[in-house]
Amino acid sequence: QVQLVESGGGSVRPGESLKVSCTASGLPGFPSVGYCMAWFRQSPGKEREEVAHVDSEGVISREAFTEGRFTLSREDNAPNTLSMTMVNLKPEDTGMYYCAAGPASRDHCGSGDWTEAYWGQGTQVTVSS
């Protein structure tokens, strides 16, 4: 059974930092089979949007709105865990943050189509003064 579990969300003030993590288990064929993993977010009243992803080769892509404030990382000894460190958080960063994963063969990272990917339940990030 595939599980993606997000953690690390919380409430912070503008300008502060948070680190969210996603630990995946049960991914078919992992790690022999390469996976693309991504972070998405859904802010109140808005559609879910991609924040950043790392493909099976380790290439990272981030959306422009992150403005270099969000950094993805993977521990060498925990390749099934994808973390995202967010600094200088703004109120507009408030939302539910979701992790997604999909095998490289489905090209989720390249196509931007994540409809058939595995998803976590999300972790809430609230930025407010």
PyRosetta script that sets phi, psi and omega in degrees:
from pyrosetta import init, pose_from_sequence

init()
pose = pose_from_sequence("QVQLVESGGGSVRPGESLKVSCTASGLPGFPSVGYCMAWFRQSPGKEREEVAHVDSEGVISREAFTEGRFTLSREDNAPNTLSMTMVNLKPEDTGMYYCAAGPASRDHCGSGDWTEAYWGQGTQVTVSS")
pose.set_psi(1, 126.5)
pose.set_omega(1, -179.4)
pose.set_phi(2, -79.7)
pose.set_psi(2, 133.0)
pose.set_omega(2, 174.8)
pose.set_phi(3, -135.7)
pose.set_psi(3, 135.0)
pose.set_omega(3, 171.1)
pose.set_phi(4, -121.0)
pose.set_psi(4, 120.7)
pose.set_omega(4, -176.3)
pose.set_phi(5, -119.0)
pose.set_psi(5, 117.7)
pose.set_omega(5, 177.8)
pose.set_phi(6, -91.1)
pose.set_psi(6, 149.9)
pose.set_omega(6, 176.8)
pose.set_phi(7, -151.4)
pose.set_psi(7, 166.1)
pose.set_omega(7, 172.9)
pose.set_phi(8, 99.3)
pose.set_psi(8, -3.1)
pose.set_omega(8, 177.7)
pose.set_phi(9, -68.1)
pose.set_psi(9, 172.3)
pose.set_omega(9, 178.9)
pose.set_phi(10, 169.7)
pose.set_psi(10, -169.7)
pose.set_omega(10, 179.5)
pose.set_phi(11, -110.9)
pose.set_psi(11, 127.4)
pose.set_omega(11, 179.9)
pose.set_phi(12, -136.1)
pose.set_psi(12, 168.6)
pose.set_omega(12, 176.2)
pose.set_phi(13, -92.9)
pose.set_psi(13, 157.5)
pose.set_omega(13, 177.0)
pose.set_phi(14, -53.6)
pose.set_psi(14, 138.0)
pose.set_omega(14, -178.9)
pose.set_phi(15, 92.3)
pose.set_psi(15, -14.1)
pose.set_omega(15, 179.8)
pose.set_phi(16, -85.2)
pose.set_psi(16, 179.4)
pose.set_omega(16, -174.7)
pose.set_phi(17, -123.9)
pose.set_psi(17, 157.8)
pose.set_omega(17, 174.3)
pose.set_phi(18, -147.1)
pose.set_psi(18, 152.0)
pose.set_omega(18, 173.1)
pose.set_phi(19, -124.4)
pose.set_psi(19, 122.1)
pose.set_omega(19, 176.0)
pose.set_phi(20, -108.6)
pose.set_psi(20, 147.8)
pose.set_omega(20, -178.2)
pose.set_phi(21, -131.5)
pose.set_psi(21, 152.7)
pose.set_omega(21, 178.1)
pose.set_phi(22, -131.7)
pose.set_psi(22, 122.3)
pose.set_omega(22, 177.5)
pose.set_phi(23, -112.8)
pose.set_psi(23, 122.9)
pose.set_omega(23, -178.2)
pose.set_phi(24, -102.8)
pose.set_psi(24, 143.2)
pose.set_omega(24, 175.2)
pose.set_phi(25, -140.8)
pose.set_psi(25, 152.5)
pose.set_omega(25, 177.2)
pose.set_phi(26, 75.6)
pose.set_psi(26, 10.9)
pose.set_omega(26, 178.2)
pose.set_phi(27, -66.3)
pose.set_psi(27, 123.5)
pose.set_omega(27, -177.4)
pose.set_phi(28, -55.9)
pose.set_psi(28, 122.5)
pose.set_omega(28, 174.7)
pose.set_phi(29, 80.2)
pose.set_psi(29, -8.0)
pose.set_omega(29, -178.9)
pose.set_phi(30, -68.5)
pose.set_psi(30, 137.8)
pose.set_omega(30, 5.7)
pose.set_phi(31, -93.5)
pose.set_psi(31, -2.0)
pose.set_omega(31, 178.9)
pose.set_phi(32, -60.4)
pose.set_psi(32, -37.5)
pose.set_omega(32, 175.7)
pose.set_phi(33, -89.2)
pose.set_psi(33, 125.9)
pose.set_omega(33, -179.7)
pose.set_phi(34, -74.4)
pose.set_psi(34, 143.6)
pose.set_omega(34, 179.7)
pose.set_phi(35, -127.1)
pose.set_psi(35, 146.6)
pose.set_omega(35, 168.9)
pose.set_phi(36, -96.6)
pose.set_psi(36, 134.9)
pose.set_omega(36, 178.0)
pose.set_phi(37, -125.8)
pose.set_psi(37, 147.2)
pose.set_omega(37, -174.9)
pose.set_phi(38, -145.2)
pose.set_psi(38, 159.4)
pose.set_omega(38, 170.1)
pose.set_phi(39, -112.1)
pose.set_psi(39, 135.1)
pose.set_omega(39, 174.0)
pose.set_phi(40, -122.6)
pose.set_psi(40, 165.3)
pose.set_omega(40, 172.4)
pose.set_phi(41, -144.7)
pose.set_psi(41, 154.1)
pose.set_omega(41, 174.1)
pose.set_phi(42, -132.0)
pose.set_psi(42, 113.5)
pose.set_omega(42, 179.9)
pose.set_phi(43, -89.3)
pose.set_psi(43, 156.6)
pose.set_omega(43, -178.9)
pose.set_phi(44, -53.8)
pose.set_psi(44, 126.7)
pose.set_omega(44, 177.4)
pose.set_phi(45, 78.5)
pose.set_psi(45, 5.6)
pose.set_omega(45, -178.3)
pose.set_phi(46, -122.8)
pose.set_psi(46, 163.0)
pose.set_omega(46, 176.1)
pose.set_phi(47, -78.6)
pose.set_psi(47, 158.3)
pose.set_omega(47, 177.5)
pose.set_phi(48, -65.7)
pose.set_psi(48, 139.1)
pose.set_omega(48, -179.0)
pose.set_phi(49, -134.5)
pose.set_psi(49, 150.2)
pose.set_omega(49, 177.2)
pose.set_phi(50, -74.8)
pose.set_psi(50, 141.7)
pose.set_omega(50, 176.7)
pose.set_phi(51, -102.2)
pose.set_psi(51, -49.3)
pose.set_omega(51, -177.8)
pose.set_phi(52, -167.7)
pose.set_psi(52, 158.6)
pose.set_omega(52, 175.7)
pose.set_phi(53, -146.7)
pose.set_psi(53, 161.0)
pose.set_omega(53, 172.8)
pose.set_phi(54, -127.5)
pose.set_psi(54, 128.7)
pose.set_omega(54, -176.8)
pose.set_phi(55, -86.5)
pose.set_psi(55, -178.6)
pose.set_omega(55, -175.1)
pose.set_phi(56, -67.3)
pose.set_psi(56, -15.3)
pose.set_omega(56, 177.3)
pose.set_phi(57, -94.9)
pose.set_psi(57, -1.0)
pose.set_omega(57, 179.9)
pose.set_phi(58, 89.6)
pose.set_psi(58, 7.1)
pose.set_omega(58, 179.0)
pose.set_phi(59, -80.6)
pose.set_psi(59, 129.7)
pose.set_omega(59, -176.0)
pose.set_phi(60, -103.4)
pose.set_psi(60, 139.8)
pose.set_omega(60, 175.6)
pose.set_phi(61, -132.0)
pose.set_psi(61, 133.1)
pose.set_omega(61, -179.7)
pose.set_phi(62, -124.9)
pose.set_psi(62, 146.5)
pose.set_omega(62, 177.5)
pose.set_phi(63, -70.8)
pose.set_psi(63, 154.0)
pose.set_omega(63, -175.0)
pose.set_phi(64, -60.9)
pose.set_psi(64, -32.2)
pose.set_omega(64, -175.2)
pose.set_phi(65, -67.8)
pose.set_psi(65, -15.3)
pose.set_omega(65, 178.5)
pose.set_phi(66, -70.2)
pose.set_psi(66, -23.2)
pose.set_omega(66, 174.4)
pose.set_phi(67, 50.7)
pose.set_psi(67, 32.5)
pose.set_omega(67, 180.0)
pose.set_phi(68, 76.8)
pose.set_psi(68, 4.6)
pose.set_omega(68, -177.5)
pose.set_phi(69, -84.1)
pose.set_psi(69, -18.4)
pose.set_omega(69, -176.3)
pose.set_phi(70, -110.7)
pose.set_psi(70, 131.6)
pose.set_omega(70, -178.4)
pose.set_phi(71, -126.6)
pose.set_psi(71, 129.1)
pose.set_omega(71, 176.4)
pose.set_phi(72, -90.8)
pose.set_psi(72, 147.8)
pose.set_omega(72, 177.1)
pose.set_phi(73, -151.7)
pose.set_psi(73, 151.7)
pose.set_omega(73, 176.1)
pose.set_phi(74, -134.1)
pose.set_psi(74, 135.2)
pose.set_omega(74, 175.9)
pose.set_phi(75, -78.4)
pose.set_psi(75, 139.4)
pose.set_omega(75, 179.3)
pose.set_phi(76, -59.2)
pose.set_psi(76, -35.5)
pose.set_omega(76, -177.7)
pose.set_phi(77, -92.7)
pose.set_psi(77, 7.6)
pose.set_omega(77, 178.3)
pose.set_phi(78, -146.0)
pose.set_psi(78, 65.8)
pose.set_omega(78, -175.9)
pose.set_phi(79, -66.2)
pose.set_psi(79, -11.8)
pose.set_omega(79, 178.8)
pose.set_phi(80, -89.5)
pose.set_psi(80, 5.7)
pose.set_omega(80, 179.6)
pose.set_phi(81, -118.2)
pose.set_psi(81, 124.4)
pose.set_omega(81, 178.6)
pose.set_phi(82, -115.4)
pose.set_psi(82, 121.1)
pose.set_omega(82, 179.9)
pose.set_phi(83, -109.4)
pose.set_psi(83, 155.8)
pose.set_omega(83, 176.4)
pose.set_phi(84, -136.2)
pose.set_psi(84, 117.5)
pose.set_omega(84, 177.3)
pose.set_phi(85, -95.7)
pose.set_psi(85, 126.5)
pose.set_omega(85, -176.7)
pose.set_phi(86, -117.9)
pose.set_psi(86, 122.3)
pose.set_omega(86, 179.5)
pose.set_phi(87, -115.5)
pose.set_psi(87, 163.7)
pose.set_omega(87, 179.3)
pose.set_phi(88, 48.6)
pose.set_psi(88, 50.7)
pose.set_omega(88, -176.5)
pose.set_phi(89, -65.6)
pose.set_psi(89, 146.8)
pose.set_omega(89, -179.0)
pose.set_phi(90, -118.5)
pose.set_psi(90, 158.2)
pose.set_omega(90, 178.1)
pose.set_phi(91, -55.0)
pose.set_psi(91, -34.0)
pose.set_omega(91, -179.9)
pose.set_phi(92, -71.7)
pose.set_psi(92, -6.3)
pose.set_omega(92, 174.2)
pose.set_phi(93, -83.1)
pose.set_psi(93, -5.4)
pose.set_omega(93, 179.1)
pose.set_phi(94, -61.6)
pose.set_psi(94, 135.8)
pose.set_omega(94, 178.1)
pose.set_phi(95, 163.7)
pose.set_psi(95, 178.7)
pose.set_omega(95, 174.4)
pose.set_phi(96, -90.7)
pose.set_psi(96, 127.6)
pose.set_omega(96, -178.2)
pose.set_phi(97, -104.7)
pose.set_psi(97, 126.8)
pose.set_omega(97, -176.2)
pose.set_phi(98, -117.5)
pose.set_psi(98, 147.3)
pose.set_omega(98, 173.9)
pose.set_phi(99, -105.3)
pose.set_psi(99, 143.7)
pose.set_omega(99, 177.2)
pose.set_phi(100, -136.9)
pose.set_psi(100, 151.5)
pose.set_omega(100, 178.4)
pose.set_phi(101, -145.4)
pose.set_psi(101, 145.6)
pose.set_omega(101, 178.0)
pose.set_phi(102, -154.9)
pose.set_psi(102, 148.3)
pose.set_omega(102, -179.3)
pose.set_phi(103, -63.5)
pose.set_psi(103, 147.0)
pose.set_omega(103, -178.2)
pose.set_phi(104, -57.1)
pose.set_psi(104, -31.2)
pose.set_omega(104, -177.9)
pose.set_phi(105, -61.0)
pose.set_psi(105, -24.6)
pose.set_omega(105, 179.5)
pose.set_phi(106, -88.5)
pose.set_psi(106, -8.2)
pose.set_omega(106, 174.2)
pose.set_phi(107, 54.5)
pose.set_psi(107, 43.3)
pose.set_omega(107, 177.6)
pose.set_phi(108, -61.2)
pose.set_psi(108, -42.2)
pose.set_omega(108, -177.5)
pose.set_phi(109, -63.3)
pose.set_psi(109, -42.2)
pose.set_omega(109, -176.3)
pose.set_phi(110, -75.6)
pose.set_psi(110, -38.1)
pose.set_omega(110, -174.6)
pose.set_phi(111, -87.5)
pose.set_psi(111, -25.5)
pose.set_omega(111, -174.7)
pose.set_phi(112, 77.7)
pose.set_psi(112, 7.6)
pose.set_omega(112, 179.6)
pose.set_phi(113, -100.5)
pose.set_psi(113, 110.3)
pose.set_omega(113, -175.7)
pose.set_phi(114, -112.0)
pose.set_psi(114, 17.5)
pose.set_omega(114, -174.3)
pose.set_phi(115, -64.4)
pose.set_psi(115, -27.8)
pose.set_omega(115, -178.2)
pose.set_phi(116, -103.4)
pose.set_psi(116, 13.7)
pose.set_omega(116, -177.9)
pose.set_phi(117, -84.9)
pose.set_psi(117, 171.6)
pose.set_omega(117, 174.1)
pose.set_phi(118, -89.6)
pose.set_psi(118, 141.8)
pose.set_omega(118, -175.6)
pose.set_phi(119, -129.1)
pose.set_psi(119, 148.5)
pose.set_omega(119, 171.8)
pose.set_phi(120, -91.4)
pose.set_psi(120, 179.7)
pose.set_omega(120, -177.1)
pose.set_phi(121, -87.6)
pose.set_psi(121, -14.4)
pose.set_omega(121, 176.0)
pose.set_phi(122, 97.8)
pose.set_psi(122, 157.0)
pose.set_omega(122, 174.3)
pose.set_phi(123, -135.5)
pose.set_psi(123, 135.8)
pose.set_omega(123, -173.6)
pose.set_phi(124, -83.7)
pose.set_psi(124, 132.6)
pose.set_omega(124, 173.6)
pose.set_phi(125, -119.4)
pose.set_psi(125, 124.3)
pose.set_omega(125, 179.5)
pose.set_phi(126, -125.0)
pose.set_psi(126, 125.2)
pose.set_omega(126, 179.3)
pose.set_phi(127, -117.6)
pose.set_psi(127, 112.9)
pose.set_omega(127, -175.5)
pose.set_phi(128, -155.1)
pose.set_psi(128, 145.2)
pose.set_omega(128, 176.8)
pose.set_phi(129, -89.8)
pose.dump_pdb("model.pdb")
